[in-house]
Amino acid sequence: SLKGAPATVPPEVHIGSHRQLLSPTGNQEADGFDVVNQPGSPTGERAGQPTLKQKAASAAAVSGAAGLLLLHAPVVALGMAAGAAYATTRKDQAGEAARSVGSMGLQAADRVREVAREHGVQERLSSARGSVAAMDQRFKVSERTQALASGTAEMLRGVDEKHKVSEHLKKGAS
């Protein structure tokens, strides 16, 4: 605590960055994340390797999804995602772990795309959508379902009016 005294050290010294955020020059990407140097590249990226931005997004997605699936708490999952994205910018073991999670997430996504391509998932889904639409037109499934729902609602209103179900329920709830 400064105990009321003015700050004498600028915030960027405490944060550990000597560059302006959002500056696309130097050793930083245009999105403001510090790039952690990797061997063989002055900018921190090797040819063909995912960028820090991609790793951060992937780490956030993996951590957020894990939080949502395991804890069933959207707010906690959001916090985990934000923490993982931030951690990818750190230059310590936590940062390395977060970047590793991000890289694994990107590898998994690439593998899913590859398997989907191999098995023609996109084409099969398109074909299935076309088949469903054709069956719906031929057998008028949507129209019949809507008519049935409408008829059921009308029948329930008639039963309610005839037997005064709503009134009995109101009296019973009081």
GUSE-345412 format. One record per residue: residue number from 1; residue in three letters; x, y, z of N, C-alpha, C, O, CB in turn. Coordinates in steps of 0.1 Angstrom, whole numbers, plus 2048, in hexadecimal, padded with zeros to 3 digits. Glycine has a CB too. Layout:
% residues N
NUM_ALA_X_Y_Z_X_Y_Z_X_Y_Z_X_Y_Z_X_Y_Z
...
//
This chain:
% residues 174
1_SER_808_7F4_800_800_800_800_809_80C_800_813_80D_806_7F7_800_80C
2_LEU_804_817_7F9_80C_823_7F8_809_82C_804_80F_837_806_809_82A_7EB
3_LYS_7FE_829_80C_7FA_831_817_7F8_840_813_7FC_849_81B_804_830_822
4_GLY_7F1_842_808_7EE_850_804_7F9_857_7FC_7F6_861_7F6_7EB_858_810
5_ALA_805_851_7FB_80F_858_7F3_80D_855_7E4_808_84B_7E1_81D_852_7F8
6_PRO_812_85E_7DC_810_85C_7CD_81A_851_7C9_824_84F_7CF_813_869_7C6
7_ALA_816_84A_7BE_81E_83F_7B9_82A_845_7B2_82A_84F_7AB_816_837_7AE
8_THR_836_83F_7B5_842_844_7B0_848_83B_7A5_850_83F_79D_84D_846_7BA
9_VAL_842_82F_7A4_847_825_79A_83B_823_790_830_820_795_84B_818_7A0
10_PRO_83D_825_783_832_823_77A_82D_814_77A_834_80B_77D_836_827_76C
11_PRO_820_813_776_81A_805_777_821_7FB_76E_822_7EF_771_80C_806_772
12_GLU_826_7FF_762_82D_7F6_759_839_7EF_760_83D_7E4_75B_831_7FC_74C
13_VAL_83F_7F6_769_84B_7F0_770_846_7E4_779_84C_7DA_77A_852_7FA_779
14_HIS_83A_7E6_77F_835_7DC_788_830_7D0_77F_831_7C5_783_829_7E1_790
15_ILE_82A_7D3_774_825_7C9_76B_830_7C1_764_82E_7B5_761_81B_7CF_760
16_GLY_83B_7C8_762_847_7C1_75C_848_7C3_74D_84F_7BC_746_846_7B2_75F
17_SER_840_7CC_747_841_7CE_739_847_7DC_736_843_7E6_73D_833_7CD_732
18_HIS_850_7DD_72D_856_7EA_72A_851_7F0_71D_855_7FA_718_865_7E9_729
19_ARG_847_7E9_716_841_7ED_70A_833_7F2_70D_82D_7ED_716_842_7E2_6FF
20_GLN_82E_7FA_704_820_7FE_705_817_7F3_700_81B_7EC_6F7_81D_80B_6FC
21_LEU_80C_7F1_707_803_7E7_703_7FD_7EB_6F6_7FC_7F7_6F3_7F8_7E4_70D
22_LEU_7F9_7E1_6EE_7F3_7E3_6E1_7FC_7E9_6D6_7F8_7EE_6CC_7E7_7EC_6E2
23_SER_809_7E9_6D9_813_7EE_6CF_817_7E2_6C7_81D_7D8_6CC_81F_7F4_6D7
24_PRO_815_7E3_6BA_819_7D7_6B1_828_7D7_6AE_82C_7CE_6A6_811_7D8_6A4
25_THR_830_7DF_6B4_83E_7DF_6B1_846_7D7_6BC_840_7D3_6C6_844_7ED_6B0
26_GLY_853_7D5_6B9_85B_7CE_6C3_858_7C0_6C4_855_7B9_6BB_85A_7D5_6D0
27_ASN_858_7BB_6D1_857_7AD_6D4_849_7AA_6D9_847_7A3_6E3_861_7A8_6DE
28_GLN_83F_7B0_6D2_831_7AF_6D7_828_7AE_6CB_82B_7B4_6C1_82E_7BB_6E0
29_GLU_81D_7A6_6CD_814_7A5_6C2_80A_7B1_6C3_809_7B8_6CD_80C_798_6C2
30_ALA_802_7B3_6B8_7F9_7BE_6B7_7EE_7BD_6C1_7E8_7C7_6C4_7F3_7BF_6A9
31_ASP_7EB_7B1_6C7_7E0_7B0_6D0_7E5_7B4_6DE_7DC_7B4_6E7_7DB_7A2_6D0
32_GLY_7F1_7B8_6E0_7F6_7BC_6ED_7FD_7B2_6F6_802_7B5_700_7EB_7C2_6F5
33_PHE_7FC_7A5_6F2_803_79B_6F9_812_79B_6F7_816_79D_6EC_7FD_78D_6F6
34_ASP_819_79A_702_828_798_700_82B_78B_6FA_825_781_6FE_82F_79A_70E
35_VAL_834_78B_6F1_838_77F_6EA_844_779_6F2_84E_780_6F4_83C_781_6DB
36_VAL_843_76D_6F6_84E_767_6FD_858_761_6F3_854_759_6EB_849_75C_708
37_ASN_864_765_6F4_86E_760_6EA_870_751_6EA_871_74B_6F4_87B_767_6EC
38_GLN_870_74C_6DE_873_73E_6DC_880_73D_6D4_883_746_6CC_867_736_6D5
39_PRO_887_732_6D5_894_731_6CE_892_732_6BF_888_72D_6B9_89B_724_6D1
40_GLY_89B_73A_6B8_89A_73B_6AA_892_746_6A4_892_747_698_895_72E_6A4
41_SER_88D_74F_6AC_885_75A_6A7_886_766_6B0_884_765_6BC_876_755_6A5
42_PRO_889_771_6AB_88A_77E_6B3_87C_782_6B7_87B_789_6C1_891_789_6AB
43_THR_872_77E_6B0_864_783_6B4_85D_779_6BD_852_77B_6C2_85C_785_6A8
44_GLY_864_76D_6C0_85E_764_6C9_856_759_6C2_850_750_6C9_855_76B_6D2
45_GLU_854_759_6B5_84C_74F_6AE_855_748_6A3_85D_74E_69C_840_756_6A7
46_ARG_853_73B_6A3_85A_733_698_850_732_68D_844_732_68F_85E_725_69E
47_ALA_855_730_681_84D_72E_675_844_722_677_848_717_67B_855_72C_668
48_GLY_837_723_674_82E_718_676_829_716_684_820_70D_686_834_70C_671
49_GLN_82E_71D_68D_829_71B_69B_81E_724_69E_81D_72F_698_835_71D_6A5
50_PRO_815_721_6A7_80A_72A_6AB_80F_736_6B2_819_736_6B8_800_722_6B4
51_THR_808_741_6AF_80C_74E_6B6_807_74E_6C4_800_745_6C9_805_75A_6AE
52_LEU_80D_757_6CC_809_758_6DA_7FA_75B_6DB_7F3_756_6E4_811_763_6E1
53_LYS_7F5_763_6D2_7E6_766_6D2_7DE_759_6D1_7D4_757_6D8_7E3_770_6C7
54_GLN_7E2_751_6C7_7DB_744_6C5_7DC_73B_6D2_7D2_735_6D6_7E0_73D_6B9
55_LYS_7E8_73B_6D8_7EA_733_6E4_7E2_738_6EF_7DC_730_6F7_7F9_732_6E8
56_ALA_7E1_745_6F1_7D9_74B_6FB_7CA_748_6F9_7C4_745_703_7DB_75B_6FC
57_ALA_7C5_74A_6ED_7B7_747_6EA_7B4_738_6ED_7AA_734_6F3_7B4_74A_6DC
58_SER_7BD_72F_6E9_7BC_721_6EB_7BC_71D_6FA_7B4_716_6FF_7C6_719_6E3
59_ALA_7C6_723_701_7C7_720_70F_7BA_725_716_7B5_71E_71F_7D3_727_716
60_ALA_7B5_730_712_7A8_736_718_79D_72C_715_795_729_71E_7A5_744_713
61_ALA_79C_728_709_791_71F_705_792_712_70D_787_70D_712_791_71C_6F6
62_VAL_79D_70C_70D_79F_6FF_714_79C_701_723_794_6F9_729_7AD_6FA_713
63_SER_7A1_70B_72A_79F_70D_738_790_710_73B_78B_70B_744_7A8_718_73D
64_GLY_78B_719_732_77D_71D_734_773_711_733_76A_70F_73A_779_728_72B
65_ALA_776_709_728_76E_6FD_726_76F_6F3_732_765_6ED_736_772_6F6_719
66_ALA_77C_6F1_736_77E_6E8_742_777_6ED_74E_770_6E5_755_78D_6E7_745
67_GLY_777_6FA_751_770_6FF_75C_761_6FD_75B_75B_6FA_765_773_70E_75E
68_LEU_75C_6FF_74F_74D_6FE_74D_749_6EF_74E_73F_6EC_755_749_703_73F
69_LEU_751_6E6_748_74D_6D8_749_74F_6D2_757_747_6CA_75B_756_6D0_73F
70_LEU_75A_6D6_75E_75D_6D0_76B_755_6D6_776_751_6D0_77F_76C_6D0_76D
71_LEU_754_6E4_776_74F_6EB_781_740_6F0_77F_73A_6F3_788_757_6F7_784
72_HIS_73C_6EF_772_72E_6F4_76F_72C_702_774_721_705_779_724_6EA_775
73_ALA_736_70B_773_735_718_778_73A_722_76E_746_723_76C_73D_71A_786
74_PRO_731_728_766_735_730_75B_73F_73C_75F_748_73F_758_729_736_754
75_VAL_73C_742_76A_744_74D_76F_752_749_772_75C_74F_76F_73E_754_77B
76_VAL_753_73D_779_760_738_77C_768_734_76F_774_736_76E_75F_72C_786
77_ALA_760_72E_766_766_72A_759_76C_736_752_776_736_74C_75C_723_750
78_LEU_764_741_752_769_74E_74C_776_753_752_77F_757_74C_75E_758_74C
79_GLY_776_752_760_782_756_767_78E_74D_764_799_752_762_77F_756_776
80_MET_78B_740_763_796_737_75F_79B_73A_751_7A7_73A_74F_791_728_760
81_ALA_792_73D_748_796_740_73A_79F_74D_73A_7A9_74D_733_78A_742_731
82_ALA_79A_757_741_7A2_764_741_7B0_762_748_7BA_767_743_79A_76F_749
83_GLY_7B0_75A_752_7BD_757_759_7C6_750_750_7D2_752_750_7BA_74F_766
84_ALA_7C1_746_749_7CA_73E_740_7CF_747_734_7DB_747_731_7C2_732_73A
85_ALA_7C7_750_72F_7CB_759_724_7D6_762_72A_7E0_765_723_7BF_761_71F
86_TYR_7D4_768_736_7DE_771_73C_7EB_769_73E_7F6_76E_73C_7D9_777_749
87_ALA_7EA_75D_743_7F5_755_747_7FF_752_73B_80B_751_73D_7F1_748_74D
88_THR_7F9_752_72F_801_74F_723_80B_75B_721_815_759_71A_7F9_74D_717
89_THR_809_766_727_811_772_725_81D_772_72F_826_77A_72D_80A_77F_725
90_ARG_81C_76A_739_826_76A_743_833_762_73F_832_75A_736_821_763_750
91_LYS_83E_766_744_84B_760_740_850_757_74B_85C_755_74C_855_76B_73D
92_ASP_847_750_752_84B_747_75C_845_739_759_840_737_74E_847_74C_76A
93_GLN_846_730_763_841_722_761_832_722_75E_82D_71A_757_844_719_76D
94_ALA_82A_72B_765_81C_72C_763_819_730_754_810_72A_74E_815_736_76C
95_GLY_821_739_74F_81F_73D_741_823_732_738_81C_730_72E_828_749_73E
96_GLU_82D_72B_73B_831_720_732_826_715_732_823_70F_728_83E_71A_737
97_ALA_821_712_73E_816_708_73F_80A_70D_737_803_705_730_812_706_74E
98_ALA_806_719_738_7FA_71E_731_7FC_71E_722_7F3_71A_71B_7F7_72D_736
99_ARG_808_722_71E_80B_721_70F_80B_713_70A_807_710_6FF_819_727_70C
100_SER_80F_709_713_80F_6FB_710_801_6F6_70E_7FE_6EF_705_816_6F3_71B
101_VAL_7F8_6FA_717_7EA_6F7_716_7E4_6FC_709_7DD_6F6_702_7E2_6FC_723
102_GLY_7E8_709_706_7E3_70F_6FA_7E7_708_6EE_7E0_705_6E4_7E7_71D_6F9
103_SER_7F4_704_6ED_7FA_6FC_6E2_7F3_6EF_6E0_7EF_6EB_6D5_809_6FA_6E4
104_MET_7F0_6E8_6EC_7E9_6DB_6EB_7DB_6DD_6E6_7D6_6D4_6DE_7E9_6D4_6F9
105_GLY_7D4_6E7_6EA_7C7_6EA_6E6_7C7_6ED_6D7_7BE_6E8_6D0_7C1_6F6_6ED
106_LEU_7D0_6F4_6D2_7D1_6F6_6C3_7D4_6EA_6BB_7CF_6E7_6B1_7DC_701_6C0
107_GLN_7DD_6E1_6C1_7E0_6D4_6BB_7D3_6CB_6BA_7D1_6C5_6B0_7EB_6CD_6C2
108_ALA_7CC_6CB_6C5_7BF_6C4_6C5_7B5_6C9_6BB_7AF_6C1_6B4_7B9_6C4_6D4
109_ALA_7B4_6D6_6BA_7AB_6DC_6B0_7AF_6D8_6A2_7A7_6D5_699_7AA_6EB_6B2
110_ASP_7BC_6D9_69F_7C1_6D5_692_7BE_6C6_68F_7BA_6C3_684_7D0_6D7_691
111_ARG_7C0_6BE_699_7BD_6AF_697_7AE_6AD_695_7AA_6A5_68C_7C1_6A7_6A4
112_VAL_7A5_6B4_69C_797_6B3_699_793_6B7_68B_78C_6B1_684_78F_6BC_6A4
113_ARG_799_6C2_687_797_6C7_679_79C_6BC_66F_795_6BA_665_79E_6D4_676
114_GLU_7A7_6B6_671_7AD_6AC_668_7A4_6A0_668_7A1_69B_65D_7BB_6A8_66D
115_VAL_79F_69B_673_796_68F_674_789_693_66D_783_68A_665_794_68B_682
116_ALA_784_69F_66F_777_6A3_669_779_6A3_65A_770_69F_652_773_6B1_66E
117_ARG_784_6A8_655_787_6A8_646_788_69A_641_782_697_637_794_6B0_643
118_GLU_78F_691_648_791_683_644_784_67C_642_782_674_639_79A_67C_64D
119_HIS_77B_67E_64C_76E_677_64C_763_67F_645_758_67A_645_76B_674_65A
120_GLY_766_68A_63F_75C_691_638_750_696_640_744_695_63C_756_689_62D
121_VAL_753_69A_64D_748_69E_656_740_6AA_650_734_6A9_651_74F_6A2_663
122_GLN_747_6B4_64B_73F_6BF_645_735_6BB_63A_72A_6BF_63A_749_6CA_640
123_GLU_73A_6B2_631_732_6AE_626_726_6A5_62C_71B_6A6_627_73A_6A5_61C
124_ARG_729_69D_636_71F_694_63B_714_69D_642_708_69A_641_725_68A_645
125_LEU_718_6A7_64A_70F_6B0_650_706_6B7_646_6FA_6B9_648_716_6BA_659
126_SER_70C_6BC_63B_705_6C3_631_6FB_6B9_62B_6EF_6BD_628_70E_6C8_626
127_SER_6FF_6AD_628_6F6_6A3_622_6EB_6A0_62C_6DF_69F_627_6FE_697_61F
128_ALA_6EE_69F_639_6E3_69C_643_6D9_6A7_643_6CD_6A5_644_6EA_699_650
129_ARG_6DE_6B3_643_6D5_6BF_644_6CC_6BF_637_6C0_6C1_639_6DD_6CC_644
130_GLY_6D1_6BC_62C_6C9_6BB_620_6BF_6B0_621_6B3_6B2_61D_6D2_6B8_614
131_SER_6C3_6A4_626_6B9_699_628_6AE_69C_632_6A3_699_62F_6C1_68D_62D
132_VAL_6B2_6A3_63C_6A8_6A7_646_69E_6B1_640_692_6B0_642_6AE_6AD_653
133_ALA_6A3_6BB_639_69A_6C5_632_691_6BE_628_685_6C1_627_6A3_6D0_62B
134_ALA_697_6B4_620_68E_6AD_617_683_6A5_61D_678_6A5_619_697_6A4_60E
135_MET_687_69E_628_67D_697_630_672_6A0_636_666_69C_636_683_68E_63B
136_ASP_676_6AB_63B_66D_6B5_640_663_6BA_636_657_6BB_638_674_6C1_647
137_GLN_668_6BD_62A_660_6C1_61F_656_6B6_61B_64A_6B8_618_668_6C6_613
138_ARG_65C_6AA_619_654_69F_614_649_69B_61E_63D_699_61A_65D_693_612
139_PHE_64C_69A_62B_643_695_635_63C_6A0_63D_634_69D_646_64A_68B_63F
140_LYS_640_6AC_63B_63B_6B8_641_63C_6B7_651_632_6BA_658_62C_6BA_63D
141_VAL_647_6B3_656_649_6B1_664_648_6BE_66C_641_6BE_676_657_6AA_666
142_SER_64E_6C8_667_64D_6D5_66E_63F_6DA_66F_63A_6DE_67A_656_6E0_667
143_GLU_638_6DA_664_62A_6DE_663_621_6D6_66D_619_6DB_675_624_6DE_655
144_ARG_623_6C9_66C_61B_6C0_675_61E_6C2_684_615_6C2_68C_61D_6B1_671
145_THR_62B_6C4_687_62F_6C6_695_629_6D3_69A_623_6D4_6A5_63E_6C7_696
146_GLN_629_6DE_692_623_6EB_696_614_6EA_697_60F_6EF_6A1_627_6F6_68B
147_ALA_60E_6E2_68E_5FF_6E1_68F_5FC_6D9_69C_5F2_6DC_6A3_5FA_6DA_683
148_LEU_603_6CE_69F_601_6C6_6AB_602_6CE_6B7_5FA_6CE_6C0_60A_6BA_6AB
149_ALA_60D_6D6_6B8_60F_6DF_6C4_604_6E9_6C5_5FF_6EB_6D0_61D_6E6_6C2
150_SER_600_6EF_6BA_5F5_6F9_6BB_5E8_6F2_6BF_5E1_6F7_6C8_5F3_700_6AD
151_GLY_5E5_6E6_6BA_5D9_6DF_6BD_5D9_6DB_6CC_5CF_6DB_6D3_5D7_6D3_6B5
152_THR_5E5_6D7_6D1_5E6_6D3_6DF_5E4_6DF_6E8_5DD_6DD_6F2_5F4_6CD_6E2
153_ALA_5E9_6EA_6E4_5E7_6F6_6ED_5D8_6FA_6ED_5D3_6FE_6F7_5EF_702_6E7
154_GLU_5D2_6F9_6E1_5C3_6FC_6E1_5BB_6F2_6EA_5B2_6F6_6F1_5BE_6FC_6D3
155_MET_5BF_6E6_6E9_5B8_6DB_6F1_5BA_6DE_700_5B0_6DD_707_5BD_6CD_6ED
156_LEU_5C6_6E1_704_5C8_6E4_712_5C1_6F0_717_5BC_6F1_722_5D8_6E6_714
157_ARG_5C0_6FB_70E_5B8_706_712_5A9_702_714_5A2_707_71D_5B9_711_707
158_GLY_5A4_6FA_70B_596_6F5_70C_594_6ED_719_589_6EF_71F_592_6EC_700
159_VAL_59D_6E4_71C_59C_6DD_729_59C_6E6_735_595_6E4_73E_5A7_6D2_72A
160_ASP_5A5_6F0_734_5A6_6FA_73F_599_701_741_594_703_74C_5B2_703_73C
161_GLU_593_706_736_587_70D_736_57B_705_73C_573_709_744_583_713_729
162_LYS_57A_6F8_737_56F_6EF_73A_570_6EB_749_566_6EB_750_56F_6E3_731
163_HIS_57D_6E8_74E_57E_6E2_75B_584_6EC_765_586_6E9_771_587_6D6_75A
164_LYS_587_6F8_760_58C_703_769_599_6FF_771_59A_701_77D_581_708_773
165_VAL_5A2_6F8_76A_5AE_6F3_770_5B7_6FE_775_5BC_6FD_781_5B6_6EB_765
166_SER_5B8_709_76E_5C0_715_773_5BB_71A_77F_5C2_71D_789_5C1_71F_768
167_GLU_5AE_71C_780_5A7_722_78C_5AA_719_798_5AD_71D_7A3_599_724_78A
168_HIS_5A8_70B_796_5AA_702_7A1_5B9_702_7A6_5BC_701_7B2_5A6_6F3_79D
169_LEU_5C2_703_79D_5D0_704_7A0_5D3_711_7A8_5DB_710_7B2_5D9_703_794
170_LYS_5CD_71C_7A4_5CF_729_7AB_5CA_728_7B9_5D1_72C_7C3_5C8_734_7A4
171_LYS_5BE_722_7BB_5B8_720_7C8_5C1_717_7D1_5C3_71A_7DD_5AA_71A_7C7
172_GLY_5C6_70C_7CB_5CE_703_7D2_5DC_709_7D6_5E1_705_7E1_5D1_6F6_7CA
173_ALA_5E1_712_7CE_5EE_718_7D1_5ED_723_7DC_5F7_726_7E2_5F4_71E_7C5
174_SER_5E1_728_7DE_5DF_733_7E8_5DE_72E_7F6_5DD_736_800_5D2_73B_7E5
//
